[in-house]
Amino acid sequence: MKTTGIFTQHKFEISFKNYDEPIYLIPFGDIHRSAPLCHIEQWLNFLAWAKTKKNCYFLGMGDYDDLASTSERPFLTHSPLHDSTLQTLEKLYRENTQKLIDELSFMKDKLVGFLEGNHYAELQSGLSTTQLMAEALNCKYLGVSSFIRLILRKEGGHKGYTHKIDLWVHHGRGGGRTSGASINKVEQMVMSADADIYLMGHDHKKKVDMVSRLYLTDRHKKGVHLRKKDILLGRTGSFLRGYVDGEVSYVADGAYTPANLGVIKIEMTPKRVRKDNEERRYVSLHASI
């Protein structure tokens, strides 16, 4: 099964009880779980924190393990390896992937989906290890890029009241050495799709920014009204260290900036306000690192 270049679209529904209570979306990725420089303690601390977080949903951004890069996979999947060697590799891939599935099992039913990164293994069945994770945790395999609509549905009433938040997400492209160059790659996504949230991983930086757009709405018998739409941009961090005494890494070799470990946190807060006998409902977006 082809795993490169896949685009998907997806709809995911979240119910909420009360206005003014935040709903959290946590994108996570670039874990490189079995790599020697994975900061395992920080990864496990994140999982422990995430287990206790209420009204929290998750989005996988790719590179969950360090099994094989894009340049390495052809040598592992198309080389004339012995059957026994292929079976040994398959066993390793499945064992490492099962470890991640077990660690992420508490997220089941709260996972928007898993993006594909550039580090994953291809199984003999044709599935990628990311597809295996998605199957096991009953969530959407999102390919390398996805346009996602989150439906926030108010509980109660006839089908409840819904808000729509659109996400344009991609595992990511290299963003340059500076944080400004990194977030600029995300801002360029705004030219490709009309969304509320734009996210990339890949370069191991952790950064959020907000841009705004003006738009007009009709007001009954009062002409038009000027409003502002906030758009959230994010690079989603990593759990792979670059500098450890005595250890080899491409980060040290290239004198790159140390990785920003951890995740960003997105708050989506449904709002209902009344002004001049007019009710307005919307979702307030906020992000932190």
Contacts in CASP RR format, 6 or more apart in sequence:
PFRMAT RR
TARGET T0000
AUTHOR 0000-0000-0000
METHOD contacts of the structure
MODEL  1
MKTTGIFTQHKFEISFKNYDEPIYLIPFGDIHRSAPLCHIEQWLNFLAWA
KTKKNCYFLGMGDYDDLASTSERPFLTHSPLHDSTLQTLEKLYRENTQKL
IDELSFMKDKLVGFLEGNHYAELQSGLSTTQLMAEALNCKYLGVSSFIRL
ILRKEGGHKGYTHKIDLWVHHGRGGGRTSGASINKVEQMVMSADADIYLM
GHDHKKKVDMVSRLYLTDRHKKGVHLRKKDILLGRTGSFLRGYVDGEVSY
VADGAYTPANLGVIKIEMTPKRVRKDNEERRYVSLHASI
1 126 0 8 1.000
1 127 0 8 1.000
1 128 0 8 1.000
1 131 0 8 1.000
3 116 0 8 1.000
3 120 0 8 1.000
3 122 0 8 1.000
3 128 0 8 1.000
3 130 0 8 1.000
3 131 0 8 1.000
3 143 0 8 1.000
4 70 0 8 1.000
4 116 0 8 1.000
4 144 0 8 1.000
5 143 0 8 1.000
5 144 0 8 1.000
5 145 0 8 1.000
6 116 0 8 1.000
6 143 0 8 1.000
6 144 0 8 1.000
6 145 0 8 1.000
7 143 0 8 1.000
7 144 0 8 1.000
7 145 0 8 1.000
7 146 0 8 1.000
7 147 0 8 1.000
8 140 0 8 1.000
8 141 0 8 1.000
8 142 0 8 1.000
8 143 0 8 1.000
8 145 0 8 1.000
8 146 0 8 1.000
8 147 0 8 1.000
9 146 0 8 1.000
9 147 0 8 1.000
9 148 0 8 1.000
9 149 0 8 1.000
10 112 0 8 1.000
10 113 0 8 1.000
10 140 0 8 1.000
10 142 0 8 1.000
10 146 0 8 1.000
10 147 0 8 1.000
10 148 0 8 1.000
10 149 0 8 1.000
11 148 0 8 1.000
11 149 0 8 1.000
11 151 0 8 1.000
12 57 0 8 1.000
12 112 0 8 1.000
12 113 0 8 1.000
12 140 0 8 1.000
12 148 0 8 1.000
12 149 0 8 1.000
12 150 0 8 1.000
12 151 0 8 1.000
13 150 0 8 1.000
13 151 0 8 1.000
13 153 0 8 1.000
14 23 0 8 1.000
14 57 0 8 1.000
14 150 0 8 1.000
14 151 0 8 1.000
14 152 0 8 1.000
14 153 0 8 1.000
15 152 0 8 1.000
15 153 0 8 1.000
15 154 0 8 1.000
15 155 0 8 1.000
16 23 0 8 1.000
16 55 0 8 1.000
16 152 0 8 1.000
16 153 0 8 1.000
16 154 0 8 1.000
16 155 0 8 1.000
16 270 0 8 1.000
17 155 0 8 1.000
19 154 0 8 1.000
19 270 0 8 1.000
19 271 0 8 1.000
19 272 0 8 1.000
19 281 0 8 1.000
20 269 0 8 1.000
20 270 0 8 1.000
20 271 0 8 1.000
21 55 0 8 1.000
21 269 0 8 1.000
21 270 0 8 1.000
22 55 0 8 1.000
22 267 0 8 1.000
22 268 0 8 1.000
22 269 0 8 1.000
22 286 0 8 1.000
23 55 0 8 1.000
23 56 0 8 1.000
23 57 0 8 1.000
23 152 0 8 1.000
23 267 0 8 1.000
23 268 0 8 1.000
23 269 0 8 1.000
23 270 0 8 1.000
24 53 0 8 1.000
24 55 0 8 1.000
24 56 0 8 1.000
24 57 0 8 1.000
24 265 0 8 1.000
24 266 0 8 1.000
24 267 0 8 1.000
24 268 0 8 1.000
25 56 0 8 1.000
25 57 0 8 1.000
25 58 0 8 1.000
25 59 0 8 1.000
25 112 0 8 1.000
25 150 0 8 1.000
25 197 0 8 1.000
25 266 0 8 1.000
25 268 0 8 1.000
26 50 0 8 1.000
26 53 0 8 1.000
26 56 0 8 1.000
26 57 0 8 1.000
26 58 0 8 1.000
26 59 0 8 1.000
26 263 0 8 1.000
26 264 0 8 1.000
26 265 0 8 1.000
26 266 0 8 1.000
27 58 0 8 1.000
27 59 0 8 1.000
27 60 0 8 1.000
27 61 0 8 1.000
27 169 0 8 1.000
27 199 0 8 1.000
27 201 0 8 1.000
27 236 0 8 1.000
27 263 0 8 1.000
27 264 0 8 1.000
27 266 0 8 1.000
28 46 0 8 1.000
28 58 0 8 1.000
28 59 0 8 1.000
28 60 0 8 1.000
28 61 0 8 1.000
28 236 0 8 1.000
28 262 0 8 1.000
28 263 0 8 1.000
29 60 0 8 1.000
29 61 0 8 1.000
29 62 0 8 1.000
29 63 0 8 1.000
29 64 0 8 1.000
29 201 0 8 1.000
29 236 0 8 1.000
29 237 0 8 1.000
29 238 0 8 1.000
29 239 0 8 1.000
29 263 0 8 1.000
30 61 0 8 1.000
30 62 0 8 1.000
30 63 0 8 1.000
30 201 0 8 1.000
30 202 0 8 1.000
30 204 0 8 1.000
30 236 0 8 1.000
30 237 0 8 1.000
30 238 0 8 1.000
30 239 0 8 1.000
30 240 0 8 1.000
30 259 0 8 1.000
31 38 0 8 1.000
31 43 0 8 1.000
31 63 0 8 1.000
31 64 0 8 1.000
31 65 0 8 1.000
31 100 0 8 1.000
31 238 0 8 1.000
31 239 0 8 1.000
31 240 0 8 1.000
32 38 0 8 1.000
32 63 0 8 1.000
32 65 0 8 1.000
32 66 0 8 1.000
32 119 0 8 1.000
32 238 0 8 1.000
32 239 0 8 1.000
32 240 0 8 1.000
33 43 0 8 1.000
33 64 0 8 1.000
33 65 0 8 1.000
33 66 0 8 1.000
33 96 0 8 1.000
33 99 0 8 1.000
33 100 0 8 1.000
33 239 0 8 1.000
34 65 0 8 1.000
34 66 0 8 1.000
34 67 0 8 1.000
34 96 0 8 1.000
34 99 0 8 1.000
35 66 0 8 1.000
35 240 0 8 1.000
36 247 0 8 1.000
37 240 0 8 1.000
37 241 0 8 1.000
37 242 0 8 1.000
37 244 0 8 1.000
37 247 0 8 1.000
37 249 0 8 1.000
38 66 0 8 1.000
38 239 0 8 1.000
38 240 0 8 1.000
38 241 0 8 1.000
39 239 0 8 1.000
39 240 0 8 1.000
39 241 0 8 1.000
39 261 0 8 1.000
42 239 0 8 1.000
42 261 0 8 1.000
42 262 0 8 1.000
43 239 0 8 1.000
46 239 0 8 1.000
46 262 0 8 1.000
46 263 0 8 1.000
47 103 0 8 1.000
47 104 0 8 1.000
47 106 0 8 1.000
50 56 0 8 1.000
50 58 0 8 1.000
50 106 0 8 1.000
50 107 0 8 1.000
51 106 0 8 1.000
56 110 0 8 1.000
57 110 0 8 1.000
57 111 0 8 1.000
57 112 0 8 1.000
58 107 0 8 1.000
58 110 0 8 1.000
58 111 0 8 1.000
58 112 0 8 1.000
59 111 0 8 1.000
59 112 0 8 1.000
59 113 0 8 1.000
59 115 0 8 1.000
59 167 0 8 1.000
59 169 0 8 1.000
59 199 0 8 1.000
60 111 0 8 1.000
60 112 0 8 1.000
60 113 0 8 1.000
60 114 0 8 1.000
60 115 0 8 1.000
60 142 0 8 1.000
61 115 0 8 1.000
61 117 0 8 1.000
61 169 0 8 1.000
61 171 0 8 1.000
61 199 0 8 1.000
61 200 0 8 1.000
61 201 0 8 1.000
61 236 0 8 1.000
62 114 0 8 1.000
62 115 0 8 1.000
62 116 0 8 1.000
62 117 0 8 1.000
62 119 0 8 1.000
62 120 0 8 1.000
62 130 0 8 1.000
62 171 0 8 1.000
62 201 0 8 1.000
63 117 0 8 1.000
63 118 0 8 1.000
63 119 0 8 1.000
63 120 0 8 1.000
63 171 0 8 1.000
63 202 0 8 1.000
64 100 0 8 1.000
64 114 0 8 1.000
64 119 0 8 1.000
64 120 0 8 1.000
64 129 0 8 1.000
64 130 0 8 1.000
64 133 0 8 1.000
65 96 0 8 1.000
65 97 0 8 1.000
65 100 0 8 1.000
65 119 0 8 1.000
65 120 0 8 1.000
65 121 0 8 1.000
65 129 0 8 1.000
66 119 0 8 1.000
66 240 0 8 1.000
67 92 0 8 1.000
67 93 0 8 1.000
67 96 0 8 1.000
67 119 0 8 1.000
67 120 0 8 1.000
67 121 0 8 1.000
67 129 0 8 1.000
68 76 0 8 1.000
68 119 0 8 1.000
68 120 0 8 1.000
68 121 0 8 1.000
68 122 0 8 1.000
69 118 0 8 1.000
69 119 0 8 1.000
70 118 0 8 1.000
73 121 0 8 1.000
73 122 0 8 1.000
76 89 0 8 1.000
76 121 0 8 1.000
76 122 0 8 1.000
77 122 0 8 1.000
81 89 0 8 1.000
86 124 0 8 1.000
89 121 0 8 1.000
90 123 0 8 1.000
90 124 0 8 1.000
93 121 0 8 1.000
93 123 0 8 1.000
93 129 0 8 1.000
94 123 0 8 1.000
94 132 0 8 1.000
96 129 0 8 1.000
97 121 0 8 1.000
97 129 0 8 1.000
97 132 0 8 1.000
97 133 0 8 1.000
100 133 0 8 1.000
101 132 0 8 1.000
101 133 0 8 1.000
101 136 0 8 1.000
101 137 0 8 1.000
104 111 0 8 1.000
104 133 0 8 1.000
104 137 0 8 1.000
105 137 0 8 1.000
107 137 0 8 1.000
108 137 0 8 1.000
108 138 0 8 1.000
108 139 0 8 1.000
109 138 0 8 1.000
111 137 0 8 1.000
111 139 0 8 1.000
112 139 0 8 1.000
112 140 0 8 1.000
112 148 0 8 1.000
112 150 0 8 1.000
113 134 0 8 1.000
113 139 0 8 1.000
113 140 0 8 1.000
113 141 0 8 1.000
113 142 0 8 1.000
114 130 0 8 1.000
114 133 0 8 1.000
114 134 0 8 1.000
114 137 0 8 1.000
114 139 0 8 1.000
114 140 0 8 1.000
114 141 0 8 1.000
114 142 0 8 1.000
115 130 0 8 1.000
115 142 0 8 1.000
115 143 0 8 1.000
115 144 0 8 1.000
115 145 0 8 1.000
115 146 0 8 1.000
115 169 0 8 1.000
115 170 0 8 1.000
115 171 0 8 1.000
116 128 0 8 1.000
116 130 0 8 1.000
116 141 0 8 1.000
116 142 0 8 1.000
116 143 0 8 1.000
116 144 0 8 1.000
116 171 0 8 1.000
117 130 0 8 1.000
117 144 0 8 1.000
117 171 0 8 1.000
117 202 0 8 1.000
118 171 0 8 1.000
118 202 0 8 1.000
120 128 0 8 1.000
120 129 0 8 1.000
120 130 0 8 1.000
121 128 0 8 1.000
121 129 0 8 1.000
122 128 0 8 1.000
122 129 0 8 1.000
123 129 0 8 1.000
123 132 0 8 1.000
127 135 0 8 1.000
130 141 0 8 1.000
131 141 0 8 1.000
134 140 0 8 1.000
134 141 0 8 1.000
135 141 0 8 1.000
142 148 0 8 1.000
142 169 0 8 1.000
144 170 0 8 1.000
144 171 0 8 1.000
145 168 0 8 1.000
145 169 0 8 1.000
145 170 0 8 1.000
145 171 0 8 1.000
146 167 0 8 1.000
146 168 0 8 1.000
146 169 0 8 1.000
146 170 0 8 1.000
147 166 0 8 1.000
147 167 0 8 1.000
147 168 0 8 1.000
147 193 0 8 1.000
147 195 0 8 1.000
148 166 0 8 1.000
148 167 0 8 1.000
148 168 0 8 1.000
148 169 0 8 1.000
149 164 0 8 1.000
149 165 0 8 1.000
149 166 0 8 1.000
149 167 0 8 1.000
150 164 0 8 1.000
150 165 0 8 1.000
150 166 0 8 1.000
150 167 0 8 1.000
150 268 0 8 1.000
151 162 0 8 1.000
151 163 0 8 1.000
151 164 0 8 1.000
152 162 0 8 1.000
152 163 0 8 1.000
152 164 0 8 1.000
152 165 0 8 1.000
152 268 0 8 1.000
152 270 0 8 1.000
152 283 0 8 1.000
153 159 0 8 1.000
153 160 0 8 1.000
153 161 0 8 1.000
153 162 0 8 1.000
154 160 0 8 1.000
154 161 0 8 1.000
154 162 0 8 1.000
154 270 0 8 1.000
161 281 0 8 1.000
163 270 0 8 1.000
163 281 0 8 1.000
163 282 0 8 1.000
163 283 0 8 1.000
165 196 0 8 1.000
165 197 0 8 1.000
165 268 0 8 1.000
165 283 0 8 1.000
165 285 0 8 1.000
166 193 0 8 1.000
166 194 0 8 1.000
166 195 0 8 1.000
166 196 0 8 1.000
166 197 0 8 1.000
167 195 0 8 1.000
167 196 0 8 1.000
167 197 0 8 1.000
167 198 0 8 1.000
167 199 0 8 1.000
168 189 0 8 1.000
168 192 0 8 1.000
168 193 0 8 1.000
168 195 0 8 1.000
168 197 0 8 1.000
168 198 0 8 1.000
168 199 0 8 1.000
169 197 0 8 1.000
169 198 0 8 1.000
169 199 0 8 1.000
169 200 0 8 1.000
170 189 0 8 1.000
170 199 0 8 1.000
170 200 0 8 1.000
170 201 0 8 1.000
171 200 0 8 1.000
171 201 0 8 1.000
171 202 0 8 1.000
172 185 0 8 1.000
172 200 0 8 1.000
172 201 0 8 1.000
172 202 0 8 1.000
172 203 0 8 1.000
173 185 0 8 1.000
173 200 0 8 1.000
173 202 0 8 1.000
173 203 0 8 1.000
174 182 0 8 1.000
174 185 0 8 1.000
174 202 0 8 1.000
174 203 0 8 1.000
175 181 0 8 1.000
175 182 0 8 1.000
175 184 0 8 1.000
175 185 0 8 1.000
175 203 0 8 1.000
175 205 0 8 1.000
176 182 0 8 1.000
176 203 0 8 1.000
177 256 0 8 1.000
177 257 0 8 1.000
179 205 0 8 1.000
179 207 0 8 1.000
180 207 0 8 1.000
182 203 0 8 1.000
182 205 0 8 1.000
182 207 0 8 1.000
182 235 0 8 1.000
183 207 0 8 1.000
183 209 0 8 1.000
183 233 0 8 1.000
183 234 0 8 1.000
183 235 0 8 1.000
185 200 0 8 1.000
185 203 0 8 1.000
186 198 0 8 1.000
186 199 0 8 1.000
186 200 0 8 1.000
186 209 0 8 1.000
186 233 0 8 1.000
186 234 0 8 1.000
186 235 0 8 1.000
187 198 0 8 1.000
187 209 0 8 1.000
187 211 0 8 1.000
187 233 0 8 1.000
189 198 0 8 1.000
189 200 0 8 1.000
190 198 0 8 1.000
190 211 0 8 1.000
190 231 0 8 1.000
190 233 0 8 1.000
195 231 0 8 1.000
196 229 0 8 1.000
196 231 0 8 1.000
196 232 0 8 1.000
196 283 0 8 1.000
196 285 0 8 1.000
197 231 0 8 1.000
197 232 0 8 1.000
197 234 0 8 1.000
197 266 0 8 1.000
197 285 0 8 1.000
198 231 0 8 1.000
198 232 0 8 1.000
198 233 0 8 1.000
198 234 0 8 1.000
199 233 0 8 1.000
199 234 0 8 1.000
199 235 0 8 1.000
199 236 0 8 1.000
200 234 0 8 1.000
200 235 0 8 1.000
200 236 0 8 1.000
201 235 0 8 1.000
201 236 0 8 1.000
201 237 0 8 1.000
201 238 0 8 1.000
203 235 0 8 1.000
204 237 0 8 1.000
204 238 0 8 1.000
204 240 0 8 1.000
204 259 0 8 1.000
204 260 0 8 1.000
205 235 0 8 1.000
205 237 0 8 1.000
205 238 0 8 1.000
205 257 0 8 1.000
205 259 0 8 1.000
205 260 0 8 1.000
206 235 0 8 1.000
206 236 0 8 1.000
206 237 0 8 1.000
206 238 0 8 1.000
206 260 0 8 1.000
206 261 0 8 1.000
206 262 0 8 1.000
206 263 0 8 1.000
206 264 0 8 1.000
206 289 0 8 1.000
207 234 0 8 1.000
207 235 0 8 1.000
207 260 0 8 1.000
207 264 0 8 1.000
207 289 0 8 1.000
208 232 0 8 1.000
208 233 0 8 1.000
208 234 0 8 1.000
208 235 0 8 1.000
208 264 0 8 1.000
208 287 0 8 1.000
208 288 0 8 1.000
208 289 0 8 1.000
209 232 0 8 1.000
209 233 0 8 1.000
209 234 0 8 1.000
210 230 0 8 1.000
210 231 0 8 1.000
210 232 0 8 1.000
210 233 0 8 1.000
210 285 0 8 1.000
210 287 0 8 1.000
211 230 0 8 1.000
211 231 0 8 1.000
211 233 0 8 1.000
212 228 0 8 1.000
212 229 0 8 1.000
212 230 0 8 1.000
212 231 0 8 1.000
213 228 0 8 1.000
213 229 0 8 1.000
213 231 0 8 1.000
214 226 0 8 1.000
214 227 0 8 1.000
214 228 0 8 1.000
214 229 0 8 1.000
215 226 0 8 1.000
215 227 0 8 1.000
215 228 0 8 1.000
215 229 0 8 1.000
216 224 0 8 1.000
216 225 0 8 1.000
216 226 0 8 1.000
216 227 0 8 1.000
217 224 0 8 1.000
217 225 0 8 1.000
217 227 0 8 1.000
218 224 0 8 1.000
218 225 0 8 1.000
219 225 0 8 1.000
219 278 0 8 1.000
230 285 0 8 1.000
232 266 0 8 1.000
232 285 0 8 1.000
232 287 0 8 1.000
234 264 0 8 1.000
234 287 0 8 1.000
235 264 0 8 1.000
236 263 0 8 1.000
236 264 0 8 1.000
237 259 0 8 1.000
237 260 0 8 1.000
237 261 0 8 1.000
237 262 0 8 1.000
237 263 0 8 1.000
237 264 0 8 1.000
238 259 0 8 1.000
238 260 0 8 1.000
238 261 0 8 1.000
238 262 0 8 1.000
239 261 0 8 1.000
239 262 0 8 1.000
240 259 0 8 1.000
241 249 0 8 1.000
241 258 0 8 1.000
241 259 0 8 1.000
241 261 0 8 1.000
242 249 0 8 1.000
242 251 0 8 1.000
242 252 0 8 1.000
242 256 0 8 1.000
242 258 0 8 1.000
242 259 0 8 1.000
243 249 0 8 1.000
243 251 0 8 1.000
243 252 0 8 1.000
243 258 0 8 1.000
250 256 0 8 1.000
251 258 0 8 1.000
251 259 0 8 1.000
260 289 0 8 1.000
264 287 0 8 1.000
264 288 0 8 1.000
264 289 0 8 1.000
265 287 0 8 1.000
265 288 0 8 1.000
265 289 0 8 1.000
266 285 0 8 1.000
266 286 0 8 1.000
266 287 0 8 1.000
267 284 0 8 1.000
267 285 0 8 1.000
267 286 0 8 1.000
267 287 0 8 1.000
267 288 0 8 1.000
268 283 0 8 1.000
268 284 0 8 1.000
268 285 0 8 1.000
269 283 0 8 1.000
269 284 0 8 1.000
269 286 0 8 1.000
270 281 0 8 1.000
270 282 0 8 1.000
270 283 0 8 1.000
271 280 0 8 1.000
271 281 0 8 1.000
271 282 0 8 1.000
271 283 0 8 1.000
271 284 0 8 1.000
272 279 0 8 1.000
272 280 0 8 1.000
272 281 0 8 1.000
273 279 0 8 1.000
273 280 0 8 1.000
273 281 0 8 1.000
274 280 0 8 1.000
END
